[in-house]
């Protein structure tokens, strides 16, 4: 059921007249008679007249002003006309209609991500208030789409991503103006609409200039896609979509297989266009994803596995298949997000952490195994068999995983792989652990491939329902678990990330900046991009320096925060008052 009002037939007549007056649909034009017998008069009325509405006419009179021959009365602003429909709602028509549509597009536009959110337009209170019918509403036409996409074509920077999800759109003709006004969009979501046949898609594809740059398309929730997949024609569906959109690389959030040759490009290859860095992804981060398997199987395995891994690793030999593989790799790079937040300078025990024991213990980071003997090191760092896996694990530092006290610090994705008797379970786990004895925090990623423990196997006899076939462990520099918090995904160029500051540090920072300074500080920082902006802000907060001197301090210390602070402490007595906020 839809809540959008359907105007009564009488109201349609009045609305049609008003729309003509406002220039939203075609109106009869006064034409000059060029025949010799009637100079200056009106041309005779032709019996061939077209009243087909053209979407572009919605903008001609509004943007170009009144026509030269429209008379004195047309030079004044068209007065909005109110038409009361059968549902007793007021529909504002005339020039004001364009203002409502323009405001709607601007409200839905995020210039930072170049994302135009046109989802669930039937629920928009402003459109409902003015009685306007968005695409997909009963009684709407392609005229409304033309108005929306025409305004969208004027947005700056150019639109890159559009979502038309959840709009009950039942015909591709309703949104065909999209391909005309925005032919260069890269990402389009038509999720949860009512598109049923391939002709609906052909309105957006098939001819030169129609979405030739489209990289990602989402069609889930449309009868066309769901019926094809349900009837086992998923490959044909992908093929038909790829044929219609040759530039497509992602369909329904899955990669489209392509064949390419790794050949060097010509020296005259044009430079890639520089685009604004996004601050949020168009799609939100979701909670842990588990499908095709009972969650209790995963929970029972992890709840038992990690306490043993932390306190009694050798006992895990029962949980590994006799021919299982185990490897670990180390990534020593501090993530830009964590550096911006100051996690590795402000948390108390991070400076006590050492990478040497991990690097010398057989890390299989293939980026570090280049040069002579690289292949031999890669072979030796892959531990084959449960006994070899236990020996390698036992040589690594002790850990403490807080799996029961802080579940939000872990993210789990799991799904079955293989078929029939070869069915396995894949688990991808992201989280953090405390390294002992330093008590510093590290992040990790761990991928398990599990199989059911056969009756009579060592695993089954020792109470394990599943056994490990493969175990890959990546140990990383600490980065907050907020990275997978459900909601909008901030990327590195987003708004300043919160620092993990101790209470005494927060009070000290509050006294470093005068009360009148934050406004000037934010204005000066707006010209810098992350992560420089975050580092500059921390210098200003911790030293009271203004932005100019903070930048000089960081540049002279290779943008190293600790070095810049130490250098400031040495020279602060020689700085003039102009250096401070």
N, C-alpha and C positions, 0 to 999 in steps of 0.2 A: 504494500500500500504506500502511496506517495502522499505527501502532505502539501505539495505545491498546489495552489488554486488553479482551477480551470475556468477562465473567464466565460461569461455567458455570451451568446451570439450577438446580442445588442451591444454589449461592451466591446466585442471584437470590431464592430463597425466603427464605433467612436475611436477606439484605439488605432485602427487603421488610418483614420483621418488625421489623428494627431501625429502618427508616425510619418505620414507624408509631409505634414507641416514642418516637422523637425528634420526632415532629410534622411530618415532612417530607411525609407523605401522609396521606390521611384515615384515621381510626381509629374504631372503634365507640364511640359516646358512650353513657354511661349516662343514661337519660331517666326522668323522673318520670312515673308513671302518674297521670293526673288523672281517671281513670274512678271512678265512685262505688263500684263493687263491690270495687276493689282499692286502697284508699288507701295511699299510701306504698310500694306494691309496684312491680314492674317492669312496664313495658308489654309486651304480647305482641310477639313478633318478627314484623315485617312481611315479607311475601314480596317486597316491592319494596325492594331495597337497591342503592345505587349505590356502586361502588368506584372511580369515576373520580377520579384525583388532581387536586386543585386546588393550583396553585402557591402561592397565598397561605397555605395551611395550613403551609407550611414555616416561617412566621414567627410564627404565632399563639401556639403554646405556648412557643416560644423567647423571644419578646419579652414576652408578657403573663404568663408564669409558669404553673404548674400550675392546672388547672381546679379549681373549688371541690369538685366531687363526685368527683374522681379518687382520693380516698383518701389515707391518710398516706404510703404508699410513693411517690406521685408528687411529693411535696414535695421530695425529694432530687434532686440533679443526675443526669441520665441518664448512665449509665456508657457510654463509647464501646465499641462492639463491633467486633471485627475479623473480617472475612470473607475467607477465602482463595479466590481464583478459580482457574479452570483454568490460568491462566498463573503460578500460585504467587505472585501479587502481593497485598499486603495492602491491602484497601480499608477505610478507616476510616469508619464510619458513626455516626449518632447526632448529638448536639449538636456534636461536633467538626467535622462536615461543614460546618456553617454557618460555623465559624471559618475553615476553609480557603478557602471561597468568598469570605468577607469580606476575608481577607488578599490573595487573588488580585486582587480589584477594587481594593483600595488600592494594591497594587504597580503596577498598570497605569494609575493615575490621576495626571495632571499638573494640579494646581489652577491653576497660573499660566496655562496655555494653555486650560484647561477642556477638555482632551483626554483621552478614555478610549481607551487602545490595547488592543483585544481581538483583535489580529492573531495568527495562527498559534498558537491556544490548544492545539492538539494537541502542540505542542513544549514546552509549559510543564512544567518538571521537577517542580514542587510538585504540580500536578494529577495528573501521571503517578504520582508517588510514593504518593499516596493513592488511586489507582485511580478518580479522578473523570473523568467523560466530559463534556467541553465540547460546546457545540452544533457539529454537523458530524461528531462522532466516531460510529463505528458503535455503535448501541445507545442513543445519547442521545435525549432527548425535550425537549419544550418546557418541562419542569419545570426543567431546569438553566438555561435562558434566563430563566425567571421569577426564579430565585434571584439570578442575576447582575444583571439589570436592576433588581430591587427594591433591592439594595444600591446600585447606581449612582444610583437616584433619591434616595438620602439623602446623596449627596456635596455638599460645599459648596466653592466656589460651584457652582451648577447646571451639569451637563454641557452643553456646547455642541457638541462634535465627538466622534464615535465612529467607529472603524475596525474593521470585522469582516472585513478582508481575509485571504485565504489560510487559510480554515477548512473548505473542502470542504462548505459548507452547500448541500444539495440541495433544500431545501423552505423556502418562506417561512413555513410554519407553525412551523418550528423557532425562528424569531426574532420571531414575532408579538407576544410580550409587550413587545418594545421600544416599540411604538407606545402601549401602555397605560401603562407606567411612565415613559417619557421622551418625552412627546408634543411637547415644545418644542425638541428638538435642532435645530440649524441645518445641520450638516454630517454626512454619513453616507457611508462607503466600504464597499461590498460587493464590492470588487475581487477577482478570482480566486477565485470560488466556483463553484457548480454549479447556479445558478438557471436554469431552462429555459423556463418558461411564464409568461404574464402573471398567472396566478392567484397565483404566488409573490409578485409585487409587490403584489397586492391585499390580502395579509395586513397590509401596512404602510400602505395608503392606502384611499381610497374612502369612508370614513365620517367623520363629524364628530369632531374630536379626534385624528385619526390623522396625526401629523407635519404639521400645518398650517403650521408655521414653517420647514420644511425649505428651505434655500437652495441647497445643493450636494449632489449625489449622484454617486457613481462606481460604474459597473457594468461597466467593462472587465474582460474575462477571464471573463465569464459566458456560457454558451451562448445565452441569450435575446438578449443584445446582439450578440454576434459573428455569429450566424446572420442577424439582421435586417440588419446592415451588409453582410455578405458578399453577400447576395441583393439588394442595391440598395434596401433599404427603410429606409435610415438616417433619412430625413425622417419617415417614419411612426413609427419608434421614438421619435424625439424628441417627436413630437406626442403619442403615447400616454403617455409619461412626464410631459410637461407637463400633460396632462389629469388624471392621477392626483395630481400634486403641483403645484397651481396657484401656489404660492409659489416654485417652483424658478427659480433664475437661472443656475445652472451645472450642466451635465450632462456627465460624463466630461471635466471640465476644459475645456469649451467653453461659451461664453455661449449662453443660449437667447434668441432674438430675441423681444422683447416690444414692444407698442404702448402708448405712454403719452402723456398730454397734460401739457404744462408749464403747469399752472394753479396759482395760489397757493392754499395751504391755508388753512383757517379759522384765525382768531386764537386759537381754543381748542385748537389742535393740542397733544396732550400732549408733554411733554418726553421726549426719547429717553432710554431707560434707560442709566445710566452703568455700563459693564462694565469689569472689570479688563483692563488692557492686557496683551496677550500678550507673552511673552518669546521664544518660538520658534514658527515656523510648523509646522502639523501635517505639512507636506510638506517634504522635504529639498531643498536646492539640488543640482542635477545638473550634470555637466560640460557642456562645449559641445555644442550640439545641431545636427547636420548630417544631413539626410535628403534623399533623392531626387536627389542629385548626387554625383559623385566628389569626394572630399576633395582630390585632387591638383589639380583645377581651381581650387578656392578657395585652396589653399596657394600654387600657382604665381603666381596673381594678386597676393596680398597680399605675398609675399616680394619680388616685383619692384616693386610699387606704392610701398611705404613708403620704401625707400631713395631712390627718385627724388623722392618728395614731400619728403623731408628735405633732399636735396642738389641736386636739379635739377628743380624743379617744372615748368618750361616744357616739359620733355621728355614730360610726361604728356599733352600735347595729342593724341598719337597714340592714347591709350587711351580717349579720350572721343568719343562719337558727335557728329557735327557739330551736332545739335540737343539735346545733353544739357543738363541743368539742374544748377546747383550753388548751394548756399546754406549759410551757417553761422550759428549763433546762440550767444549767450553767456549762461551762467547764473552769476552772480557770488555766489550764496548759498553759504556754507560749510555743507556737510551737518552735521546734528546729530551724526552718528556721528564725523565727522572732528574736530569741535570738542571732543567728549568725549575723544577720544584725544590731543588737543593737536597734531595733525599740522601745523597752520598757525602754531604758535608755537614748536615745538621742532625742526622740520626746518630746516637752516641757511639755505636760499636762498628760503624761501617769502615772506619779507618784501620781497624784491627784485622780486616779480612786480607788474605793472601791468595793469589792465584797459582803460585808455584806448585803447591801440592797437587792441584788439579791438572795443571799442564804437564807435569812430570809423571803423572799417574796413568797416562795412556789416553789422553783426550783425542778423539777422532774427528776433530774439526778439520775438514778437508781443505779449508782455506789456508790452514797453517801447515799442511803436510806437503807443500811443494818442494821443488828442488831435489837433490840427490837422496835416494832412499825413501821417497814419498810413498811409493806403492807398497814397499815393505812395511812401513809404519802403519799404513791404512789396513793392511792384512793383520798385523799383530794386535791392533787396537780393536778388532772385532772378535769378541770372546765367544767361542763355540762350545756349547754344552753347559749343563747346569753347574757342574763343579768349577769350570773356568769362570763362569759368571759370578759365582760366590767369591772366588779368590779376588777378582777385580773389584767387586763392590766393597769387600772387607778392607781393601787398601786405601779407600777414599775416606775423607773426613766424616766424622759423625754428624748426624742431622737430627732435627726435631720438626716434624710436620704437625701443625695444630689442626688436624682434620675434624676433631669433634667440637672444639671451642669456637672456631671461626670459619664456618662453612662458606661465608661470602668471599673468603680469600682464595677460593678454588673455583675453577670452571671446568666442567666435564662435557665432552661430546662423545657419543658412542652410537655405533650402528653395526649391524651384521654385514659381513663381506663373504663372498663365495656363494656356493649353492649346494644343496643336498648334503651328502656326507662330508663335503669340504667346507661346510659353513663355519665361519670363524667370527669372532667379535673384535672389533677395533675400538680402542679407547684412547682419546686424546685428552690429556689432563694438563691444565695450566695452574700454577699456584706459587707458593713461596715456602721456604723453610729457614729455620735458624741453624746456622753452622756452629758447631761446638769445637773448641772451647771459647771462641771469640765472641759468640752471641750476636754476630752480625747477621744480616738478613740477605738471602739470595732469592731470585726468582728462578723458576724452572718450567720446562715443557717436557712432558713424558708421554710416549706413545707405546701402548701395549697391543699386541695381537694375542688373543686368548682362544683357547679351544676347550670344549667340554672334556672334563677329566674322565677317561674310560673306567669302567668298573675294574677293580683289581690293580689299577695303576697306583704308583707311589703317591701321587697327588690325592687321589680319591681316598686311599687308605688313611691319609693324614687330614681328612676333613676339608679338602679343597674341591669345590664343584667345578672349577675351571683351572687350567694350567697355562703358564706363559710360554708362548712359542717365540715371541720376539719382544725385546725391551730396548727402546732407544730413549736416552735421557740427555736433555740439553740443560746445562746450568748457565744462568745468565746473571748479569748485574741486576740488582733489585730495581723493580719498577712497580708502582702501586697497583693493587688489584682493582682500582677504580677504572682501569683500562677496559675491563669487561663488565662494568656496571650497566644494567639495562637502561636504555634511553639513547638519546642522541650521542653520536660518537664524535668527540672532539679530536681534531688532529693537531699537528704540532703548531700550525699557524693560528690556532684559535685564541680565545681570550686567555689572559694570564691564568696559569694553573695555580691552585693553592699550594703553599709551601708547608712542609711538615716542620713547623717551628715549635720549640719548647715554650712554655708560658713565660719564662724569664726573657726569652728572645723576643717574643711578641711585645712585651712591655717596653723593651729597649727600642724596638723599631718604632713604636708609637711615639717615642720622645725624639726620634731622629728627624722627623719631618714636621715642620711647622703646620699648624691647622689650616693656613690659607694656601699651602703648597700643592695638595693633591690635584686640584684642577689643572694648574699649570704643568704639573708633572705628567699627567695623562695626555695632555695636548702635545707635549714635546715627544712623548714616547710613541705617539700615533704614526710617526714617520718611519719607524723601525719595524722590522718583521721579526717573528720568533725564529730561533731562540734568543737572538740578541736582545729583544725587548725585555724578556724575563731576567736576563743577566743584568741589564742596565737598571731595571727596577730594584733588584736586590742590592746592587751597589748603592743606589740612592737611599734605600731604606736603612741600610746598615752603616752608612757613613754620613748621610745628610748632604752629599755632593749633589749639585745640579746635573742635569742630563749631559751637558757639554763636557764637564770635567769627568763624569762617570764614564763616558765613552772613551775619553783620552786615557783614563786609568786602565780600562779593559784592553784597549788596543795596544798599549805599551807592555801589557802582560799576556799577549797572545790570547785574549778573551778567556783567561783562566781566572775563575772567581776567587779562589784562595790566594793566588799570587797577587791579584789586584788589591784585595783587602790588606794583605801583609805589606804591600808597597805603600798603601795609603797610611797605614799606621806609622811608617817610617818618616813620611814627609808631611803629615797633616799639620805640624806646627809651623811650616813655612808657607802654607796656603793662605791666600787673601780671603776676605769675606765674600768676594764675588764668586768664589768657587762653590759656595753652599746655597742650598735652597732658601 
